[in-house]
Amino acid sequence: MKFRLVARVLSLVSLVVSLCMTFPMIWAGIDGTNDFRAFASSMTCGLTVSYALFMTGGGRIGSMKRGDYEELGIREAFAVVGLSWVIASVVGALPYLLAGIFDSYTDSFFETISGFTTTGATVMLDVEIAPRGILFWRGLTHWLGGMGIIVLSLAVLPFLGVGGMELYKAEVPGPTPEKLTPRVQQTALLLWEVYLFLTCAETILLMLGGMSFFDALVHSFATVATGGFSTKNASIAYYGSPYIEWVVTFFMFASGINFSLHFLILTGVWRKAWHDEEFALYVKFFLTVTALIAVILMAEKLCSGMEHSIRAAAFQTASFMTTTGFVSENYTLWPHFSQFVILLLAFVGGCGGSTGGGLKIVRILLLWRCIKMELLNMLHPRAVLHTRVNGKVISPRVMNGVMAFFTLYVMLFVGSTLAVIAVGNNKLSAATAISGVVACLANVGPGLGALGAPETYAWVPAGVKWTLSFCMLAGRLELYAVVLLFFSSTWRR
């Protein structure tokens, strides 16, 4: 393990996060609120952390160039990615604490890591009384964490080009991250261009629906990153606008698609994108569940008409399936079957290579193909069968990785649920604990029951908040980058 190299890369993460505080400072300066000082102090602390890490890594001021960065190995890549979100959250939590939004660092850290991991679980009781600088920072943490701080660094910091593929593979969601171009830096830049295009497009459309520029921008940050932080206590339901709900539904759905497909669509390669098997299954899941829930809502007369039922079903299906966590209806009043179905969708998640959480559609597809192949092998023992996706044979190594991921996911879910119940001081029922762990591990945010919208996580004990923070981080980084931090072999020289 090249510890000095890891420290130098982490210093860049702290630098990026600290400099990004300039944007909420602008809003605080415009409004003349006291969070301006909080951001200034937080930025100073973050830059100090960055300098300390850089000097610990043996760096010298003026030496930050491509040649100074040795080749990153796979161990260094996983260490950097796993610790980057910790460093970002440690620094990013300071504005909440220094501005007096929260009284404890536990709550500040929980809110921040929920933002960076695009989970959207909040401990803020009244969002609407918070200054705009803080609200903008909440939304910006979503946006930065959505595409990934490391991917951002690869796009804007060329001297990380060496060893960049290891960072890219360690962070980008999905079993087989795809390079769109031969150079990782160019791939990262293209992904960010698509990300920026979707953000701008949604902001404009929301403003056309009556939102202010500030609200439209923050909600776009949260939608495209599939995060879910809103500037209103009632989330999207506050606006009571069918137009806004349909716009947000569309962009939630779009953000759950592999960003490589977005690039293909925007460059005119429609046929290849349309025939992608993961995308086809994603569409089938969405339409089937939307139709099922809409029928239930109409049968139970929980909505005012057919359009309202379809809109409510489509919105919450997209919200949970992409793990965004926005709310347009009080879904906790829906029949238990509907609630259970949308909670299962959070486990499934969006497509690989998207900003969504969960297991990912591609893994569900591979698991089904594997089961089908094993059943066929029982009927035809001598047959030579292969698992294929999009016409390509999937290697046994990839299949073993998918199986291991699914097993580890279940083990972590069970272990985290037991931990939440144990440290919860009898304040959380088993059902509430399960709901909270699913919501945080899948990065969806709102759960069911006492943790369902419009309730928050403010009432849960501190030990539970730290446990759920770990779940958020593990879910965002697809388990391995976090679990490997606890392996001694990761840290051996």
Number of C-alpha atoms within 10 A of each C-alpha: 16 16 15 16 22 25 24 23 24 27 25 22 24 29 21 20 22 24 13 17 23 16 15 23 25 16 21 22 15 12 14 13 16 15 26 25 16 22 28 16 16 23 25 14 16 27 21 16 19 26 20 15 21 25 16 17 19 11 19 12 8 6 10 14 11 13 11 14 19 12 16 22 16 17 21 24 23 27 24 28 26 23 20 22 27 19 21 25 24 18 23 31 22 22 26 25 19 19 21 14 18 18 12 12 15 17 22 26 25 26 28 32 28 32 33 31 33 39 38 32 34 22 20 18 14 11 20 14 12 14 20 23 26 23 22 27 25 27 29 24 30 32 29 22 25 28 26 27 23 29 25 19 21 24 21 14 15 14 17 27 20 19 18 24 21 19 26 24 19 25 26 22 26 23 18 12 16 17 16 15 11 8 12 24 26 18 20 24 17 18 21 18 14 15 22 14 13 19 23 15 12 22 23 15 17 22 16 14 17 14 17 12 14 16 21 24 22 24 29 30 31 30 37 32 36 38 39 35 33 28 24 17 18 18 20 20 17 14 16 11 13 16 15 20 22 15 16 24 22 16 21 33 26 20 27 31 24 22 23 20 19 21 19 16 15 10 9 11 13 14 10 12 19 14 11 14 16 25 21 13 16 22 13 12 16 18 15 12 20 23 16 14 25 24 16 18 23 17 11 11 12 15 17 10 12 14 13 16 23 19 20 26 28 23 25 25 30 33 30 34 35 36 38 34 33 32 24 23 21 14 19 17 11 15 14 11 11 21 18 12 15 22 23 15 24 32 24 25 30 33 29 28 24 27 33 39 37 31 26 28 26 25 23 18 16 20 17 13 16 17 12 12 15 15 12 13 14 10 9 11 11 8 10 8 13 14 20 14 15 11 9 9 11 14 12 11 9 13 17 11 14 20 16 12 18 16 12 15 22 12 12 19 18 13 12 23 24 16 17 28 19 13 16 18 12 10 14 20 13 14 13 20 25 20 23 30 28 28 32 32 31 35 36 37 34 31 29 22 15 21 23 21 23 17 19 19 24 16 13 17 15 16 16 24 23 16 18 27 25 19 26 33 27 23 28 31 24 25 19 17 23 22 15 16 17 10 10 8 11 15 15 10 7
